[in-house]
């Protein structure tokens, strides 16, 4: 048992909703929860089909009386137990996040929730208010911010190592939707192609949300205005699969965002470059263990994960010794570990390590919903949209 959980005397009891058979993200969440031994998965709802949900819960090792058929059964059943869950992880279709978070809040549970936060800005704003009132821990899984070198970039910008930020470029280029898929028609069971479940914009909700949050995270600034072209490039597709966005940060520094899932041959492609007065930073998610630091009037250097001269934020997010690569799963687990420390501190009435509070929260999700709303408004009107962050 690690030091975080030793303070509580046991692992945190985790209930999972969603992420059942056929889901990529479900196993990622459960593995991330277990990687640092902070949680044990004790309750589950793994399918919208109650019988299948119970069957799949048993298959991942959940006890028969805690492999629930529905979320309502999980919340009621766990509330009635002396050893009920402490925290719930939500990884269901986007349109259900809001209602499930409300139920979790009513039951006094801490929450780990997949992105996007909701499918509407009004619901996102309401969740921010309710989470603040409840005082619970809310971790929103913008998981790429768990990479050590992303935290290195955030800390370098915050500490003024580059001087004032002057420009940023962020892109997320995927290719798995370069051709029309057979399950894109209106009668498909693939909820990602159903606007009523996924939200108005597939591309902005799915990966534009990550690009937006990355830009905010590493610069420490919100966006203040933008102009967007959010569209569809694959003939016959209804869902949006491309977005090109110009924006300004709060400081008025300009930025560019390019996101698509229709780039033929594209693999993953999350990437940012930012430049300040005295130098720049560049990071590629496909080679995540290095960050390139260009310096005005000096040679470019490369920081290595777990190498010398790292910021404490980066060192904290590193697990494996120097020279061994870390990746996506470990970065996801960083958020779970940070949330665990915050949850245990809340339960014990003490302050957590400040470095444990770098994980995205409910306000980050709401800011992303505000960004999506503004980008779609700009696409519809064809002009710049100014907005003030309200969270």
N, C-alpha and C positions, 0 to 999 in steps of 0.2 A: 504494500500500500504506500503510495507516494505522500509527500509532505502535505499537499493540499488536502487530500482526503483524510490523512491522519488527524488533522485538526477536528474533523467531524466525527471520526471513529468508524466510518463506513463509506462505501461508494455511494454516489448519488444514484437514486432509483429513477431510471429513464423509461418513459413511455413513448413509443413511436407510432405516428399516424401517417400512413402512406408508405410508398417505397417498397411495395410488395413484388411479386413475381414479374419478371420482365422489366423492372425498373433499374436503371443504371444508378441513380442517385441514392436509392435506399440502402444498398450495401455500403456505399461510400459514407453515408451518415453513421451507420452502425459501426463500421470499422473505425471511423474517426473518434467516436465516443469511447471505444475500447482501447485505443492505441496507447494512451497514457494511464490507463487503469483508473480513470476517475469515475466512470459510470458502469452500471450494469443494466442491460435492457431487460426489464421485468414485465412489461405489458405492451401489447401491440394491437393495432388495427391495420391490416396490410392489404385490404382490398375493399372495394365498394360492395362486393358480394359477401354477405356475412359468413356463409359456409366456407368459402375459399379463404376469407380472412382468418378464421379460426384454424384452418388446416395449415396455412402458411406460418401462422404464429408458432404453432407446435414445431414446424420444420426448422425454425431458427432458434429453438430452445426455450421458448416462453412456456410457462406452466399452463396446464389445461384451463384453469379457472381465470387466467389473465390473458389468454389469447382471445380477444374480444371480437365480436362480429361487427360492431359499429362504434363510432366515436362516442356516441351518447352512452353506450354501455361501458366504455372505458372510463369516462369521467365519473359516472355514478359508481361503478365498481371500485375504483381506486379511492374515491372519497370515503367509502365505507370501511376501508382497511386501515389498521394501525400502521401498516408498513406500505402505505400507498406511495405512488410516484411523487418525486420532488419536482421533476421537470418533464416537459413534453416536447418532442421534436416533430415538427409538422413539415411534410414533404409531399403534399397532395396537389391536385390541380389548382391553379392560381385562384380561381373564383371561390374556393372554399377556405382560403387562408384566414380571411377576416372573421368568419363565423367561428372557426375552430379556435382562433386566438381569443375571441370573446369568452368562449366556454372555459378555456384555460385560465383566463383572468378571474372569472367567477369562482373558480376552484382554487385560487391562490397559488397557481403553479408558475414557475419560471418557464420561459419559452425560448426554444431555438426554432427559427422559422426560415424556410427556403425563400428565395426571391422569385418574383417580385412580391412586395409586401401584400398588395391587394390588386384589384383590377380597377379601382377608382381612387381619385385624389380625396374625395370626401371620406371614404372609409379609412384611408391612410391617416388623415388628420385626426379622425376619431380615435384610432388606435394609439396614436401618440399621446393624446390626452388621458386615455384610460390607463396606459402603461405608467405614465408619470404619477397618476393618482394612486395606483396600486403599489408602486414602489418595487415591482418585481424586476428581475434581470431578463432582458430581452436581447438575444443574440440573433442577428440577421446574417445569413450565410453568404455574404459576398466573399467567398472563400479565397480568392486570389490575394487578398490582403493578409493572409496568413503566411505567405512566402517571406522568408527572412530578408531577401534583397528588396522586396517592396517596402518592408518596414525600415530598411536602411535608407531607402530613398525618402520616405516620409520624414524620418528623423533628420536627414541631412538638409532637406528644404526647411523644416521647422527651425533648425539651429542656425540657419543663415549661411551654411557652407557654400551655397551657390549665389548668395545675394538675392535680391528681389527676383521673383519669377517673371520672366519676360514673354514666354510662349510655351505651349505644350501641344503635342500631337498624341492622340491615342487611337488605336485601331484594334479591331477584333474580327479576323478574317477566317471564316469557316467555309467548307465546300460541300458539306453533306446534303445540302438542298440545291445543288447546282442543276439538277434535273427534276422534273415533276414527279412526285411520288404517287403511287396508286392509292394511298390512304388520305389524300388531300381533299377528296370530295366532301360535300356537306353531310353525307350520311356516315362518314368515317367515325370509328371509335377513338381515333387519335385526337385527344382533346386539344393538343397544341395548335391544331388548325381550326379550332372552333372559337371565334372571338368572344362568345358569351362565357367561355371557360378560361381562355388564355389571356383575355384582354384585347383591346382594339388593335394593338400592334404586336405581331409575333416577334419581329426583329428587335424592337426596343425593349420588350419585356424579357426576352430570353437572353440576349447578349449585350444589347445596348445598355441595359441596366448595369452590367459589369463594367463596361467602358466608362460610363458616367461616374460610377462610384470610384473607379481607379483614378480618374482625373481629379476628383475631389480629395481623395485620400492622400495622394502624394503631394499635391499642392497646398493642402490645408485650406482651400478656398471653395466656396460655392460658386456656381455659375450665376451670372446676373442677366444675361440676354443671349439669344441664339437665333439663328435662321437655319431651317432644316429642309432637306429633301428626303422624305421617307416614302419609299415606293416599292414596286415589285418589278424584278428584272427577268424572271423566268416566265416565258409565255404560257398562259393558261392557269397560272397560280393566282389565287385570290389573296392569300396572306402576304403581308409585306415582308420582303427578304433583304432589303437594302436601306441604309440610311447614311447620308452624308450631311454633316452638321458643322457649321462654323459657330463659335461661341466666344463670349468674353467672361473671364473670371471676375470676381469682386473687385480686384485691383485694376481691372480693365485690360489685363494681359490677354492677348488673343489665343484661341485654341482651335484645333480641327479634330473632328471625330469621323472615322469611317468604319462602319460595321456592316457585315453581310454574312449570310449563310449560303450564298449562291456563287461563291468563287470557285470555279472548276479547278480541282486539284488542291485547293486550300485544305490545310490540316486543322490548325487551331488558331494560331496567329494573334493572340493577345499581346500587345506591344505598346510601350509608351516611350516618348522622348520629350524631355523638357529642358529648357535652357533658362538660366538666370543671368545676372550681371557678370558672374565670374566663371561660369562653366555650365556643363550640362550633365544629364543622366539619361541612360538608355537601358531598357530591360525588355527581354523577350521571355514570354512564359514557356516557350519550348526549350529554352536553355536557362532555367530559372535560378541556377546557383551562382550566377555572376551578374554584376551590374557594371556598366561602362561609365566611367566618370571622366568627361572631357573637361580640361582646365584652360582658361585663358592664359596664354603665354607660358604654358608648361605642358609636359607630355601627358597624354591620356593614360589613365590607370584603370585597372579592373579590380573591383572588390570581389573576393571569393566568400561564399557562405562559410562561416566558421573560420575565416581567415583573420589576420590582424587588423586592428583599427576599426572594428565594427562598432556601430552604435549599440547601446544596451537593448534596444527594441529588437534589433536583428539577432543579437546573440541569444536572447530569450526564446526566439522562435526556432532555433536550431537544435536538432537532436543528435544527428549522426556525426561522427568525427570527421575532421578535415580530409578532403579528398574523396569522400563517398557522397554520391548524389542524393538529394532529397527532391521530392516532387509534389504532385497534386494531392495525394492522400495525406501526406504529412502536413501540408498547408491547411487542409480542411480540419485536421485534428488540432491545429494550433487554436482555431476559434473555439472548438469544444473545450480545450484545456483552459483558455482564458475565461470562458463562461463558467466553467466549474469553479475556478477560484473566486469569481465574483458571486456566484450562488452560495458557496460555502461561507464567504464573508458576510453575506446578507443574513444567512441563517444564524450565524454566531454573533451578529451585531458588531462586527469589527470592520475596519477598512481593508480592502484588498491591496495588494501590490499595485501601484499606479501603472506599471507596465502591463498588468493583466487587463487593463481597460481599453486597449487599442482595438478591440473587436467592434464590428459594425453593430449598431442598435436600431431600434424602431424608427428613430428620426432619420437615419440614413435611408431606410426604405421609403419613408414619406418624401424625402427630398428627391429620390429617384422617380416617384410617381409624379411629383411636380415637374420634373424634367421631361418625362414622357408626355404629359399633358401639354407643355409648352411646345415641344417638338412637333406634335400632331397639329396644334393650332397654327404653327408657322407653315407647315406643309399645306394646310388648307387655305391659308390667307396669302401665302407666297412672300411673306415679309419677315422682318425681325420681330421677335417677341421679347419684351422686357418683363422680368418677374422678380419679386422679392421673396426670399426664402422665409417661410412662415413657421419654422419649427425650431 
